[in-house]
């Protein structure tokens, strides 16, 4: 049903609800609509391809590999210690997208970035609390008391706008014609000929790209880490497979992927099991439509229940068990892909950063199991693998014991 709605009838179901948008003055990616949204999405797709996959220059794999050097070095400082690494995982993956956007890493000690991520998390919480109220009871906007947390949202937006103004100022002041080292360079070049690329839209686009390009992948990586700590036999098998293919001391490369089906299967299982965006991002219908015998009125909010597919026992037997083997053939030599695995959603609104996320996950998982081992902490039981629902579905807070291999 999700495939029929979002793919076969993708045009009708591809709108975003009005109550999710920031307002008429800003055009963004996640909740944008219309011709401006399409033009921005096309620009971002072409820009990312140019920056990340060109034959010369700083490729996506190089950016990820560089970040992994800092990330693993940071984790190694916790050798034989019990630690909650959730915030470090988020910071690391945020640095990858930050590098693409700004041409450099922010690092792990950037106070402004940490504050931004805190405000972003607050914004997610507000969104989760109020999205149903927004959709069903919009008249609450007119009542006293800020029942929809609009003042909280507006304050957070002001701080986010200031943050992006501060970090983008250098590029605007120092840009030279022909610069193309990061997203901002190409945005500034595009604004010369198109009013869509004015500065007032930049903060909204950067905010969407920062959030979409780090939060969901970081959440999936946290699922991987806790799953490995709770299932040592899976971790040992991963280590053995990686050691057989990649020489000790050599950094993993995306070219190793075809020779490591068990790593890929583990990632696919983490995408299924984690279901990082369980209800996708809200959709809406362009006009009154009939679907499966039901009349859906124009602008009605649609929530595709991705979680229900990923945990359907008729599709994925024993869905509450973390089993990478479900995506492998009997010989465990080849991946068995399932069209029912839809972590990046489907159709015209599917995740723009899917290629980035898949490459990050492969290189991160492979590098971590090559260099480190994650164990249950001393004298503390790991929480169950029951997720915490929100805008994203994340593991419960947990600590792991890290050991250098």
ABEGO torsion letter per residue (X at the ends): XAAAAAAAAAAAAABBBAAABAEAABBBAAABBEAAAAAAAAAAAAAAAAAAABABEBBAAAAAAAAAAAAAAAAAAABGBBBBAAAAAAAAAAAAAAAAAAGBBAEAABAAAAAAAAAAAAAAAAAAAAAAAAAABAAAAABBGGAAGAAAAAAAAAAAAAAAAAAAAAAAAABBBGBAABAAAAAAAAAAABAAABAAAAAAAAAAAAAAAAAAAAAAAAAAAAAAAABAAAAAAAAAAAAAABBBGBBBBAAAAAABAAAAAAAAAAAAAAGABAAEBBBBBABBBBBGGBBBBBGBBBBBBAAAAAABAAABBGAABBBAAAABBAAGABBBBBAABBAAEBEAABBAAAAAAAAAAAAAAAAAAAABBBBBBBGBBBBBABBBBBABBBBBBBBBBBBBX
